[in-house]
Amino acid sequence: MRIGWAITGAGHLLDESVAVMEELSKDNKITILLSNAGEEVLNMYGLFERVAAITGGYYKELALESDQSFSYPISGRFSLGKYDLLIVSPTTSNTVAKIVHGISDTLVTNSVAQAGKGGVKTIVIPVDMEKGDVETILPSKLDLESCADCDECEASKSCSQEAIIAKQEIDLLKCVGCGDCQDSCPFNAIKAGKLITIHMREIDIENTHKLVLMEDIDVLKHPNEIVEFISNII
């Protein structure tokens, strides 16, 4: 199959999405479509290289929103029915809201719109599905309570991206999630994988419910459901 896989700027379900993407890439051609925020978040979580490794060749491109300008030419393939499936996972509440209101001003939302015009089925995995609280994992963070306020910060010295602002924070827009800073700090002040609880907003849940009703879009709860879903529609 030819599959388009779009990633938006959500950290929740991101690692799980990449794992399923890697599994599907063994037997399918996958074009990766990254929104600007999706590219940033993949770097923050140290997953960008894993995604890039899947690509290489025709219909196996890595398409960055920053390279596609405002016309998103690669999304034209969907309107022409060149793909068998479009997957958007994980999908932020912002992207869901744009899809249900017919706004297609990003690489991802434009691809969804063009897929609808070309009769290409779309699978969406929203991060805001149901009311209540959900646990999600943060990227690397500087724990000031553990920081020993060293005269020379070993974590900062080890960072090739200059993302560590010593004794203050990590600049996540520079961070590539390599973990060198975490290994270098003798006081374990760099934390990765911390779980936090976030509350689902009512407006985001409402938009997800509207998404379920849209033609040619199937909404799944978790990336792990994708492989079985595809096997049932082939």
C-alpha positions in Angstrom: 0.0 0.0 0.0 0.9 3.6 -0.4 0.3 5.4 2.9 0.6 9.0 3.8 1.3 9.5 7.5 1.0 13.0 9.0 2.3 14.0 12.4 1.1 17.1 14.3 2.6 18.8 17.4 1.4 16.4 20.1 3.7 14.6 22.5 0.9 12.3 23.7 0.8 9.0 21.7 3.8 10.1 19.7 6.2 7.3 20.5 3.4 4.8 20.0 2.6 6.3 16.6 6.3 6.1 15.5 6.4 2.4 16.6 3.4 1.5 14.4 4.7 3.6 11.5 8.0 1.6 11.6 6.0 -1.7 11.6 3.9 -0.7 8.6 6.9 0.6 6.7 8.2 -3.0 6.4 5.6 -3.9 3.9 4.3 -0.5 2.6 5.5 2.7 1.1 5.0 5.5 3.6 5.3 9.2 2.9 5.8 11.2 6.1 4.1 14.6 6.4 5.3 16.8 9.2 3.6 20.0 10.4 6.0 22.6 11.7 5.0 21.7 15.3 5.2 18.0 14.5 8.8 18.4 13.3 9.6 20.4 16.5 8.0 17.9 18.8 9.7 14.9 17.2 13.0 16.5 17.8 12.1 17.3 21.5 11.3 13.7 22.1 14.4 12.4 20.2 12.3 10.6 17.6 13.0 12.6 14.4 15.8 10.3 13.3 13.7 7.2 13.7 11.0 8.8 11.5 13.5 10.0 8.9 15.0 6.5 8.7 11.7 5.2 7.3 11.9 7.5 4.3 13.9 7.5 1.2 12.6 7.2 -2.4 9.5 7.9 -4.4 6.4 7.7 -2.3 8.7 7.3 0.7 9.5 11.0 1.1 9.9 13.1 4.2 7.7 16.2 3.6 8.3 19.1 5.9 5.7 21.9 6.1 8.6 24.4 6.0 9.7 23.0 2.6 6.2 22.9 1.1 5.5 26.6 1.3 1.8 27.7 1.2 0.5 25.6 -1.7 1.6 22.2 -0.2 2.2 20.6 -3.7 2.7 17.1 -2.3 -0.9 17.1 -1.0 -2.1 17.1 -4.6 -1.3 13.4 -4.7 -4.2 12.8 -2.4 -6.7 14.6 -4.6 -5.5 12.5 -7.5 -6.0 9.3 -5.4 -2.4 8.3 -5.6 -2.4 7.0 -2.0 -4.5 4.1 -0.5 -4.7 5.7 2.9 -3.9 8.8 5.0 -3.1 8.4 8.7 -2.9 11.4 11.0 -1.4 10.3 14.3 -1.1 11.8 16.8 -3.6 14.6 16.0 -3.7 17.8 18.1 -7.0 19.4 19.1 -6.0 22.4 17.0 -5.8 20.1 13.9 -9.0 18.4 14.7 -10.8 21.8 15.0 -9.5 22.9 11.7 -10.6 19.7 9.9 -14.1 19.8 11.3 -14.5 23.4 10.3 -13.1 22.9 6.8 -9.9 24.9 7.4 -7.0 23.6 5.3 -4.2 26.1 5.9 -1.4 23.7 7.0 0.3 20.8 5.3 -1.6 18.3 7.4 -5.1 19.8 7.2 -4.6 20.4 3.5 -3.7 16.8 3.0 -6.8 15.7 4.8 -8.9 18.0 2.6 -7.3 16.7 -0.6 -7.7 13.1 0.6 -11.4 13.8 0.9 -11.6 15.2 -2.6 -9.6 12.2 -4.0 -11.7 9.5 -2.2 -8.7 8.5 0.0 -9.7 7.1 3.3 -8.3 9.0 6.3 -7.6 7.6 9.8 -7.3 10.1 12.6 -6.0 9.5 16.1 -7.0 12.5 18.2 -5.2 13.1 21.5 -8.4 14.6 23.0 -11.0 11.8 22.8 -13.0 11.7 26.0 -13.9 13.8 29.0 -11.6 13.6 32.1 -7.9 13.6 32.7 -5.1 11.8 30.8 -1.5 11.2 31.6 1.1 12.2 29.1 4.9 12.2 29.0 7.0 15.4 28.9 10.2 15.8 26.9 13.5 16.6 28.8 13.2 19.1 31.6 15.7 20.9 33.9 14.7 20.1 37.5 15.8 23.2 39.4 15.3 21.5 42.7 18.0 18.9 41.8 20.3 21.5 40.1 23.4 22.0 42.3 24.1 25.4 40.7 27.6 24.3 39.6 30.1 27.0 38.5 30.5 25.1 35.3 27.4 23.2 34.0 28.4 19.7 32.7 25.0 19.3 31.0 25.4 22.6 29.2 28.9 21.7 28.1 27.8 18.3 26.7 24.9 19.8 24.6 26.0 20.1 20.9 22.8 22.0 20.2 23.4 24.7 22.9 19.9 23.9 24.2 20.8 24.0 27.9 20.5 27.4 29.6 22.6 26.6 32.7 20.7 26.9 36.0 17.5 28.0 34.2 15.9 25.7 31.6 16.1 23.7 28.4 15.4 25.5 25.1 13.1 22.8 23.6 13.2 24.4 20.2 16.9 23.6 20.0 16.7 20.2 21.8 16.9 17.0 19.7 16.3 14.6 22.6 19.7 12.9 22.4 20.0 12.5 26.2 23.7 13.7 26.4 22.8 16.3 29.0 21.0 13.7 31.1 24.1 11.4 31.0 26.5 14.3 31.8 24.8 15.9 34.8 26.2 14.3 38.0 23.2 15.5 40.1 20.5 14.0 37.8 19.0 17.4 37.3 17.9 16.7 33.7 14.7 14.7 33.8 13.1 12.9 30.8 9.9 11.0 30.5 8.1 12.7 33.4 4.4 11.9 33.5 1.9 14.8 34.0 -1.9 14.8 34.1 -3.8 17.1 31.7 -7.5 17.9 31.6 -9.5 17.5 28.4 -11.4 20.6 27.4 -15.1 20.3 26.5 -14.7 22.2 23.2 -12.0 19.7 22.1 -14.1 16.7 23.0 -17.0 18.2 21.0 -14.8 18.7 17.9 -13.7 15.1 18.1 -17.3 13.9 18.2 -17.9 16.0 15.1 -14.9 14.4 13.4 -16.4 11.0 13.9 -19.4 12.0 11.8 -17.3 13.2 8.9 -17.4 11.3 5.6 -14.3 9.2 4.7 -12.7 9.7 8.1 -12.3 7.0 10.7 -11.4 7.9 14.2 -9.4 5.5 16.3 -8.5 5.8 20.0 -4.9 4.5 19.8 -2.2 3.9 17.2 -2.1 0.2 18.2 -5.5 -0.1 16.5 -4.2 0.9 13.1 -2.7 -2.3 11.8 -5.8 -4.4 12.6 -8.1 -1.7 11.1 -6.1 -1.7 7.8 -6.2 -5.5 7.6 -10.0 -5.3 7.8 -10.4 -2.8 5.0 -7.9 -4.4 2.5 
